[in-house]
Amino acid sequence: VRAASSAMIGTPWRSAVSTSTAAGVPIMAELAARTRAVATVEIRANVEGRLTEMSFKEGNLVRKGQKLFQIDPRRYEAEVQSAGAVVEKAEADLEMAREQQHLVNAQSALREAEAALLRANQDAERMKPLAARRAVPQRDLDAAIAAQSSAAAAVEDARATVRTTTVGDRMGLRQAQASLTSARAALDRAQLDRGETAIHAPISGLIGTVEVSVGNYVGRGESNRLATISQLDPINVVFGISEALYLRTVDKVDRKALARIDLILSDNSQYPFQGRYTNIGSAVDEKTSTLQIAAKFPNPKGVLVPGMTGRVRVALEKRADAVLVPEQALFDAQGSKAVYVVTSDNMVALHNVVTEGSYQGKSVITQGLAGGETVIVDGIARVRAGQPVTAMRAPSVPGR
């Protein structure tokens, strides 16, 4: 918006004036905000032991993967060696179970019994015609038949032994395999516990106060929490929007503007990076009647830390019928904002106005002015409504 040329108010006072300008402008809102870490991670001891080392300084930035603490690993080294020995024994037992000859021997005995039965059957068949012709004594036939029955029983016993041995060998092999699996799992746990004695940063960020000292025994109860890391880059900035403002702007908000949110710090300086809207709260706070909104800001140098206060400036809607006036033209009049306007007959008139934020260094007027009015911007304290003035044109004042 281009400011009009200024003039000076005539005798007895001289005051600069400017022309109000009608324009379509975004309505900027400034809302109280506070920084909050995107992620906060507690560093805990997952194994018990004596804390022997701390490899960082409290209140400093740490990198993901950086070693932070060391717990005495000797106990866990011994457990790894013991578990490794159990694995070796289980492997040997499995190999032995695979090489056992129980089934081979039982199958060989079965073949021998079957061969003996075959011979006994043949002997009995030869004896029967000879005994019928009384060529051999009856007792020889009886002996052959008895040997045949004994050989058949031996075959059944051998077959039962093969079945039993097959099941036994299979079970023994499975037991050996299960023992090896269990031993390897115990070794993995022991190695994992040994690895947990060296504690590394899970994220990059700012590490706070250490809750234990080197030399303490950690890993039991509350003593397993050692410190806390807060992620700083990026960092969240949360702010609340009133229920009424939300309802008025929810359908008018400029979505592109939500990716260009400015942050004003507590010293009134503007943060050099813009943030972008990330999420909105799921409910209105019953106590404050506000809806919480979060924006994410880059923080490469770690300037922002959790808990800092400031203000966010964001365009919530666009007004096509707004009027812009210099900020110095506004003053308080009985609890509301007002400006002095120079009328066409060179009289001072007071106009109560409604303001809504600022745009490009000028105040946005939504009610009270139509645009094109000559407003007084200097010497306001020396003029009164109804006072006659004589407008004296002067060269334009740069920046107005």
ZASE-557423 format. One record per residue (C-alpha): residue number from 1; x, y, z. Coordinates in Angstrom, 3 decimals, always signed. Each point is the difference from the previous one (the first is absolute). Layout:
N
REC     i          X          Y          Z
REC   NUM          X          Y          Z
...
***
This chain:
400
REC     i          X          Y          Z
REC     1     +0.000     +0.000     +0.000
REC     2     +1.450     +3.439     -0.978
REC     3     -0.383     +2.724     +2.583
REC     4     -1.337     +3.322     -1.287
REC     5     +2.034     +3.205     +0.260
REC     6     -0.020     +1.800     +3.312
REC     7     -0.973     +3.581     +0.867
REC     8     +0.314     +2.043     +3.122
REC     9     -2.834     +1.349     +2.142
REC    10     -0.057     +3.816     +0.026
REC    11     +0.098     +2.512     +2.823
REC    12     +0.182     -0.301     +2.884
REC    13     +1.265     -3.581     -0.173
REC    14     +1.727     -1.865     -2.751
REC    15     -0.672     -3.756     -0.254
REC    16     +0.721     -2.506     -2.745
REC    17     -2.897     -1.732     -1.755
REC    18     -0.339     -3.054     -2.206
REC    19     -2.728     -1.429     -2.210
REC    20     -1.707     -3.218     +1.056
REC    21     -0.002     -2.650     -2.707
REC    22     -2.592     -2.680     -0.724
REC    23     +1.560     -3.332     -0.929
REC    24     -0.459     -3.739     +0.184
REC    25     +2.421     -1.182     +2.684
REC    26     +0.578     -3.110     +2.068
REC    27     -1.087     +0.298     +3.601
REC    28     +3.015     -0.821     +2.118
REC    29     -0.473     -1.412     +3.482
REC    30     +2.636     +0.002     +2.727
REC    31     -0.502     -2.772     +2.527
REC    32     +1.937     -0.907     +3.116
REC    33     +2.206     -3.002     -0.631
REC    34     +2.418     -2.330     +1.760
REC    35     +2.679     -2.307     -1.343
REC    36     -0.238     -3.722     +0.603
REC    37     +2.289     -2.854     -0.983
REC    38     -1.155     -2.131     -2.917
REC    39     +1.212     -3.071     +1.886
REC    40     +1.221     -0.557     +3.552
REC    41     +1.765     -3.266     +0.778
REC    42     +0.965     -1.315     +3.418
REC    43     +3.399     -1.676     +0.160
REC    44     -0.294     -3.067     +2.223
REC    45     +2.262     -2.824     +1.133
REC    46     -1.405     -3.271     -1.330
REC    47     +2.490     -2.137     +1.947
REC    48     +1.262     +0.182     +3.573
REC    49     +3.520     +0.967     +0.884
REC    50     +2.431     +2.617     +1.228
REC    51     +0.099     +3.176     -2.108
REC    52     +3.628     +0.439     -1.020
REC    53     -0.022     +2.742     -2.638
REC    54     -1.913     +3.092     -1.178
REC    55     +1.125     +1.240     -3.432
REC    56     -1.753     +3.373     -0.385
REC    57     -0.675     +3.296     +1.763
REC    58     -3.388     +0.805     +1.458
REC    59     -2.017     +2.594     -1.917
REC    60     +1.865     -0.586     -3.273
REC    61     -1.140     -1.244     -3.379
REC    62     +0.638     -3.675     -0.703
REC    63     -0.121     -1.919     -3.273
REC    64     -2.048     -3.083     -0.753
REC    65     +2.155     -3.051     +0.685
REC    66     +2.428     +1.883     +2.239
REC    67     +1.169     -2.002     +3.017
REC    68     -1.368     +1.494     +3.214
REC    69     +0.563     -2.468     +2.876
REC    70     +1.903     -3.190     +0.733
REC    71     -1.062     -2.646     +2.538
REC    72     +2.634     -2.451     +1.274
REC    73     -0.155     -2.798     -2.637
REC    74     +2.099     -2.704     +1.744
REC    75     -2.949     -1.926     +1.405
REC    76     -1.666     -0.066     -3.410
REC    77     +3.219     -1.033     -1.738
REC    78     +0.102     -3.043     +2.295
REC    79     -3.624     -0.813     -0.771
REC    80     +0.723     +0.156     -3.746
REC    81     +2.914     -2.425     +0.399
REC    82     -2.099     -2.381     +2.108
REC    83     -2.869     +0.087     -2.493
REC    84     +2.462     -0.584     -2.840
REC    85     +1.299     -3.144     +1.711
REC    86     -3.554     -1.319     +0.351
REC    87     -0.544     +0.583     -3.725
REC    88     +3.140     -1.971     -0.856
REC    89     -1.147     -2.951     +2.150
REC    90     -3.480     +0.082     -1.548
REC    91     +1.534     -0.034     -3.485
REC    92     +2.101     -3.035     +0.933
REC    93     -3.038     -1.790     +1.442
REC    94     -1.945     +0.639     -3.187
REC    95     +2.818     -1.349     -2.131
REC    96     +0.175     -3.089     +2.178
REC    97     -3.758     -0.518     -0.269
REC    98     +0.265     +0.143     -3.780
REC    99     +2.790     -2.598     -0.071
REC   100     -1.508     -2.549     +2.392
REC   101     -0.355     -3.598     -1.465
REC   102     -2.927     -1.214     +2.130
REC   103     -2.386     -0.220     -2.923
REC   104     +2.617     -1.527     -2.310
REC   105     +0.703     -2.765     +2.538
REC   106     -3.712     -0.671     +0.537
REC   107     -0.601     -0.228     -3.736
REC   108     +2.939     -2.417     -0.352
REC   109     -1.393     -2.189     +2.779
REC   110     -3.392     -0.011     -1.730
REC   111     +1.562     -1.197     -3.253
REC   112     +1.811     -2.808     +1.837
REC   113     -3.226     -1.083     +1.731
REC   114     -1.860     +0.004     -3.301
REC   115     +2.758     -2.162     -1.564
REC   116     -0.195     -2.450     +2.919
REC   117     -3.786     -0.179     -0.414
REC   118     +0.412     -0.750     -3.683
REC   119     +2.377     -2.892     +0.790
REC   120     -2.335     -1.305     +2.710
REC   121     -2.931     +0.068     -2.430
REC   122     +1.996     -1.875     -2.582
REC   123     +1.126     -2.611     +2.547
REC   124     -3.571     -0.568     +1.188
REC   125     -1.295     -0.368     -3.559
REC   126     +2.667     -2.623     -0.778
REC   127     -0.757     -1.950     +3.188
REC   128     -3.743     -0.319     -0.563
REC   129     +0.073     -2.492     -2.982
REC   130     +2.886     -1.909     +1.527
REC   131     -1.850     -0.394     +3.288
REC   132     -3.123     -1.103     -1.901
REC   133     +1.992     -2.821     -1.605
REC   134     +1.660     -0.721     +3.358
REC   135     +3.333     +0.737     -1.590
REC   136     +0.906     +2.163     +3.011
REC   137     -1.122     -0.219     +3.594
REC   138     -3.067     +2.045     +1.015
REC   139     +2.092     +1.798     +2.532
REC   140     +2.126     +1.528     -2.775
REC   141     -3.140     +1.500     -1.592
REC   142     -1.149     +1.275     +3.380
REC   143     +3.399     +1.605     +0.537
REC   144     -0.149     +1.669     -3.443
REC   145     -3.493     +1.369     +0.649
REC   146     +1.129     +1.339     +3.418
REC   147     +3.037     +1.638     -1.618
REC   148     -2.346     +1.543     -2.594
REC   149     -2.217     +1.512     +2.718
REC   150     +3.015     +1.276     +1.922
REC   151     +1.427     +1.639     -3.127
REC   152     -3.363     +1.727     -0.726
REC   153     -0.107     +1.358     +3.550
REC   154     +3.555     +1.261     -0.377
REC   155     -1.004     +1.886     -3.160
REC   156     -2.899     +1.708     +1.811
REC   157     +2.311     +1.010     +2.835
REC   158     +2.529     +1.398     -2.470
REC   159     -2.694     +1.997     -1.800
REC   160     -1.217     +1.457     +3.313
REC   161     +3.565     +0.951     +0.848
REC   162     +0.354     +1.814     -3.345
REC   163     -3.194     +1.965     +0.628
REC   164     +1.049     +0.940     +3.522
REC   165     +3.509     +0.931     -1.076
REC   166     -1.326     +2.160     -2.849
REC   167     -2.194     +1.985     +2.405
REC   168     +2.764     +0.229     +2.594
REC   169     +2.607     +1.224     -2.458
REC   170     -2.435     +2.551     -1.415
REC   171     -0.829     +1.292     +3.473
REC   172     +3.653     +0.090     +0.964
REC   173     +0.822     +2.019     -3.117
REC   174     -2.818     +2.433     +0.690
REC   175     +1.076     +0.383     +3.603
REC   176     +3.562     +0.688     -1.106
REC   177     -1.233     +2.581     -2.525
REC   178     -2.220     +1.659     +2.624
REC   179     +2.889     +0.126     +2.451
REC   180     +2.161     +1.684     -2.617
REC   181     -2.719     +2.545     -0.827
REC   182     -0.445     +0.820     +3.698
REC   183     +3.747     +0.324     +0.495
REC   184     +0.338     +2.352     -2.960
REC   185     -2.897     +2.145     +1.283
REC   186     +1.710     +0.242     +3.395
REC   187     +3.207     +1.049     -1.761
REC   188     -1.910     +2.679     -1.953
REC   189     -1.486     +1.337     +3.261
REC   190     +3.400     +0.052     +1.643
REC   191     +1.514     +1.845     -2.951
REC   192     -2.920     +2.453     -0.009
REC   193     +0.459     +0.671     +3.709
REC   194     +3.723     +0.533     -0.552
REC   195     -0.815     +2.470     -2.781
REC   196     -2.416     +1.862     +2.296
REC   197     +2.878     +0.860     +2.350
REC   198     +1.051     +2.653     -2.555
REC   199     -2.856     +2.529     -0.205
REC   200     -0.257     +2.149     -3.157
REC   201     -2.209     +2.949     -0.907
REC   202     -3.132     -1.203     -1.879
REC   203     -0.610     +3.480     -1.486
REC   204     +1.886     +3.242     -0.500
REC   205     -0.927     +2.813     +2.343
REC   206     +0.626     +1.809     +3.261
REC   207     +0.838     -2.234     +2.943
REC   208     -1.080     +1.225     +3.402
REC   209     +1.192     -0.533     +3.543
REC   210     +1.422     -3.426     +0.846
REC   211     -2.012     -1.655     +2.762
REC   212     +2.788     -2.294     +1.272
REC   213     +3.744     +0.298     +0.477
REC   214     +2.826     -2.212     -1.204
REC   215     +0.565     -2.741     +2.568
REC   216     -3.667     -0.536     +0.816
REC   217     -1.683     -3.367     -0.514
REC   218     -2.685     +0.487     -2.650
REC   219     -2.677     -2.051     -1.661
REC   220     -2.317     -0.636     +2.931
REC   221     -3.337     +1.788     +0.347
REC   222     +0.131     +3.743     -0.618
REC   223     +3.793     -0.054     -0.116
REC   224     -0.177     -1.356     -3.557
REC   225     -0.846     +3.522     -1.267
REC   226     +3.262     +1.826     -0.593
REC   227     -0.862     +3.137     -2.036
REC   228     -2.421     +1.448     -2.551
REC   229     +0.632     +1.149     -3.586
REC   230     -2.250     +2.559     -1.703
REC   231     +0.084     +0.213     -3.786
REC   232     +0.589     +3.606     -1.081
REC   233     +0.176     -0.061     -3.793
REC   234     -2.702     +0.353     -1.039
REC   235     -1.879     +1.350     +3.004
REC   236     -3.723     +0.396     +0.597
REC   237     -1.607     +3.342     +0.808
REC   238     -3.464     -0.342     +1.522
REC   239     -2.557     +2.780     +0.267
REC   240     -3.670     +0.312     +0.808
REC   241     -2.718     +1.489     -2.184
REC   242     -3.263     +1.076     +1.601
REC   243     -3.128     -1.949     -0.777
REC   244     -1.644     +3.090     -1.483
REC   245     +2.970     +0.800     -2.252
REC   246     +0.172     -3.600     -1.129
REC   247     -3.684     -0.051     -0.973
REC   248     +0.334     +3.296     -1.852
REC   249     +3.042     -0.985     -2.037
REC   250     -0.169     -3.791     -0.422
REC   251     -1.521     +0.312     -3.488
REC   252     +1.973     +3.107     -0.990
REC   253     +3.534     -0.825     +1.085
REC   254     +2.703     +0.277     -2.636
REC   255     +1.475     -3.519     -0.119
REC   256     +3.164     +1.215     -1.684
REC   257     +0.521     +2.498     +2.819
REC   258     +0.035     -2.873     +2.505
REC   259     +3.318     -1.052     -1.505
REC   260     +1.487     +3.464     +0.686
REC   261     -0.501     +0.660     +3.701
REC   262     +2.217     +2.629     +1.627
REC   263     +1.300     -0.262     +3.563
REC   264     +0.611     +3.073     +2.153
REC   265     +2.295     -0.780     +2.928
REC   266     -0.390     +1.367     +3.521
REC   267     +2.500     +2.810     -0.727
REC   268     -2.232     +1.091     -2.933
REC   269     +2.546     -1.172     -2.569
REC   270     -1.286     -2.072     -2.911
REC   271     +1.286     -3.535     -0.301
REC   272     +1.816     -0.355     -3.360
REC   273     -1.785     -3.185     -1.090
REC   274     -3.680     -0.392     -0.789
REC   275     -2.015     -2.925     +1.303
REC   276     -2.794     -2.080     -1.474
REC   277     -3.238     -1.219     +1.500
REC   278     +0.107     -3.686     +0.977
REC   279     -3.102     -0.867     +2.029
REC   280     -2.921     +1.314     +1.990
REC   281     -1.299     -1.174     +3.345
REC   282     -2.862     -2.465     +0.182
REC   283     -2.044     +2.015     +2.518
REC   284     -0.499     +3.506     +1.368
REC   285     +1.502     +0.568     +3.437
REC   286     -2.905     +0.409     +2.412
REC   287     +1.902     +2.422     +2.249
REC   288     +1.361     +2.369     -2.659
REC   289     -2.473     -0.601     -2.878
REC   290     +2.946     -0.274     -2.368
REC   291     +1.000     -2.582     -2.549
REC   292     +3.677     -0.943     -0.008
REC   293     +1.912     +0.133     -3.278
REC   294     +3.539     -1.204     -0.652
REC   295     +2.482     +1.279     -2.574
REC   296     +3.432     -1.411     -0.767
REC   297     +2.995     +2.321     -0.338
REC   298     +3.527     -0.753     -1.227
REC   299     +2.534     +0.399     +2.814
REC   300     +3.389     -0.870     -1.526
REC   301     +2.064     +1.920     +2.560
REC   302     -2.016     -1.025     +3.033
REC   303     -0.958     +3.606     +0.809
REC   304     -3.483     -1.070     +1.056
REC   305     -0.315     -2.268     +3.011
REC   306     -3.167     -1.479     +1.521
REC   307     -2.006     +2.316     +2.229
REC   308     +0.883     +3.324     -1.678
REC   309     -2.845     +2.494     -0.469
REC   310     -0.814     +2.302     -2.875
REC   311     -2.697     +0.799     -2.552
REC   312     -0.883     -1.481     -3.339
REC   313     -1.224     +2.194     -2.827
REC   314     -2.210     -1.718     -2.527
REC   315     -2.470     +1.079     -2.693
REC   316     -3.362     -1.476     +0.984
REC   317     -2.189     +1.560     -2.706
REC   318     -0.040     +2.606     -2.779
REC   319     -2.137     +3.137     +0.191
REC   320     -0.943     +1.577     -3.328
REC   321     -1.480     +3.166     +1.588
REC   322     +2.717     +0.884     +2.513
REC   323     +1.502     +3.495     +0.366
REC   324     +3.664     +0.658     +0.791
REC   325     +1.253     +2.929     +2.082
REC   326     +3.383     +0.706     +1.593
REC   327     +0.223     -1.496     +3.470
REC   328     +0.798     +3.412     +1.551
REC   329     -3.413     +1.302     -1.118
REC   330     -1.754     -2.204     +2.586
REC   331     -0.660     +0.994     +3.570
REC   332     -2.226     -1.128     +2.861
REC   333     -3.334     +1.755     +0.462
REC   334     -2.235     -1.150     +2.869
REC   335     +1.051     -3.610     -0.204
REC   336     +0.038     -0.329     -3.775
REC   337     +2.300     +0.945     -2.850
REC   338     -0.489     +3.237     -1.954
REC   339     +1.596     +2.248     -2.625
REC   340     -0.275     +3.707     -0.797
REC   341     -1.228     +0.700     -3.530
REC   342     +0.288     +3.346     -1.806
REC   343     -3.372     +0.639     -1.648
REC   344     -0.613     +1.698     -3.333
REC   345     -0.706     +3.303     +1.788
REC   346     +3.337     -0.227     +1.869
REC   347     -1.470     -1.055     +3.353
REC   348     +1.354     -2.718     +2.320
REC   349     -2.403     -2.920     +0.422
REC   350     +0.428     -2.957     +2.350
REC   351     -0.747     -3.443     -1.474
REC   352     -0.228     -3.029     +2.244
REC   353     +1.446     -2.985     -1.823
REC   354     +0.392     -3.741     +0.377
REC   355     +3.460     -1.360     -0.672
REC   356     +1.108     -3.495     -0.790
REC   357     +3.746     -0.515     -0.113
REC   358     +2.460     +1.644     -2.311
REC   359     +1.284     -0.371     -3.534
REC   360     +3.299     +1.273     -1.418
REC   361     +0.504     +2.323     +2.944
REC   362     -3.506     +1.502     -0.082
REC   363     -3.040     -0.632     +2.163
REC   364     -2.936     -1.809     -1.583
REC   365     -3.354     +1.780     +0.549
REC   366     -3.069     -2.185     -0.479
REC   367     -2.623     +2.517     +1.190
REC   368     -0.144     +3.818     +0.237
REC   369     +1.757     +1.059     -3.231
REC   370     -0.834     -0.489     -3.651
REC   371     +3.384     +0.884     -1.510
REC   372     +1.222     +3.238     -1.466
REC   373     -0.371     +1.984     +3.267
REC   374     +2.728     +2.399     +1.065
REC   375     +1.108     -1.115     +3.461
REC   376     +2.272     +1.838     +2.399
REC   377     +3.139     -1.927     +0.853
REC   378     +1.966     +2.559     +2.026
REC   379     -0.877     +2.462     +2.729
REC   380     -3.088     -1.952     +0.985
REC   381     +0.242     +1.114     +3.627
REC   382     -0.326     +3.666     -1.038
REC   383     -3.188     -0.201     -2.063
REC   384     -3.653     -0.542     +0.924
REC   385     -3.093     -1.018     -1.910
REC   386     -1.746     +3.015     -1.548
REC   387     +3.175     +2.070     -0.186
REC   388     +0.487     +1.853     -3.333
REC   389     +3.223     -0.701     -1.839
REC   390     +1.618     +1.144     -3.159
REC   391     +1.697     -2.722     -1.988
REC   392     +3.348     +1.095     -1.311
REC   393     +1.514     -2.388     -2.494
REC   394     +3.613     -0.920     +0.532
REC   395     +2.424     -2.343     -1.757
REC   396     -0.659     -3.696     +0.597
REC   397     +1.667     -1.459     +3.074
REC   398     +2.010     -3.099     -0.979
REC   399     -1.393     -3.199     +1.425
REC   400     -3.501     +1.384     +0.587
***
